[in-house]
Amino acid sequence: MIDFLKEAAHVKPTQNQLDWYGLEFYAFIHFGPNTFTDREWGDGTEDEAVFNPQKLDCDQWVEAIKSAGMKGMVLTAKHHDGFCLWPSAYTEHSVKNSPCKRDIVKEAAEACKRGGIRFGVYLSPWDRNSRYYGTDAYNDYFCNQLTELLTGYGDIFYVWFDNACGEGKNGKKQEYDFPRYFELIHKYQPRAVIFNDFGPDVRWCGNEAGQARHAEWAVVPSELCHYAAVQTGPGPMAGEGDLSWIYSTEKELGTMPNILYSRGLVFTPSEIDMSIRPGWFWHRQEEPHSLKRLFHTYLTSVGANACLNLNLPPNRDGLIDERDVARLKELGALIRQELGEAIPASVHKQEGHGRTQPVYTITLDQPRENINYVVLREDIARGQRVESFRILAEFDSGNQYPLYQGTCIGNKKICQLQDPFAGQNPLTDDSQPEIRRLKVQITAARDEVLMKEILVY
């Protein structure tokens, strides 16, 4: 078992995955006939004439995205209704037959380039309009459209697939040839990261409500992400059972009880995806979620070893709703206020408890009444290792006060010690001494702990 844990500790990301982690926060754009029909899922019979955004401005999208601190955009080039936001040569159900007649994929890609953010696409495998859906010819059709997107719009950082699979207009279901799709992406956009429920690069968190697990491991069983490269041998209990039941909605994915039963482990981190409002497409009656909810989601996604993909649905004019624009500006301002500038401090590592239980002493430049956050980062280029940790405040008297207990760390763990919406920290009052030092005690790890950064806010 010790040997297997060491193997697990050395499961590593690719450079593409490390680059994806570096983005942290990016936008989803759901836009199409559903915007005009007031639906969430179209059936593919929509008249192309319904799509008519007369004030379309992708630069306005990018400006709104950047105001929140997001570093990329993933455009829904085609949703389940099969309507293409580019003039695809392989279907008539596209912008080329709408009053708009504009290549929105091109305009979005160029706006991202001008704005200095990354551009990606979502191409729905489920196509309720295509006559080929449910036949062998459909995978050819899909690959032709995917090739158009991969070769005609510059650098793409992300290709996003879901696994939605319903009936097409012919009443048939489709067997998707994902390995073939991945091969095209690797050929034409080798730096692009691929999202899919089952890997290879990024997986679904299991919900669309912005809810992270208590422990969001990037190192998970290959039984879950079977498109990813296996980097270990089987766990010590692999012959005693199986993990065929495991799926993205499970609460325990990379924790010790299930990896011991795995045939081999992969590095496939999680994306938290949600919309800024209840629906994925724009609906006039909906309002954006509260600032408090969005900030909490940021802390428990970007700050929990994942990335956040926040959907911003353009309205019927082709603009991000002004209510959403205002909320994004508030969110960006709050993130900068709370996590913009670290408190000066020195960090000293003590090895007294061994390589898997080190203690990091953080000495502040001067005593503080309030500490709001501690941000921890492992050097995940060398593997994810920490199983659990605790944070303590230390006073001049030598007394210590527990502030936080956590599970895994990974790329980034934002430990919230004080809620900006809750008022005064119960730790500090007029009679409480100031905090002189903090201690981060690693209580369990799979191998030697390799921390990249510890910051205090």
Summary of the structure (lengths in Angstrom):
residues: 457
radius of gyration: 23.6
end to end distance: 38.4
largest distance: 75.9
contacts: 1564
relative contact order: 0.13
helix: 25%
strand: 24%
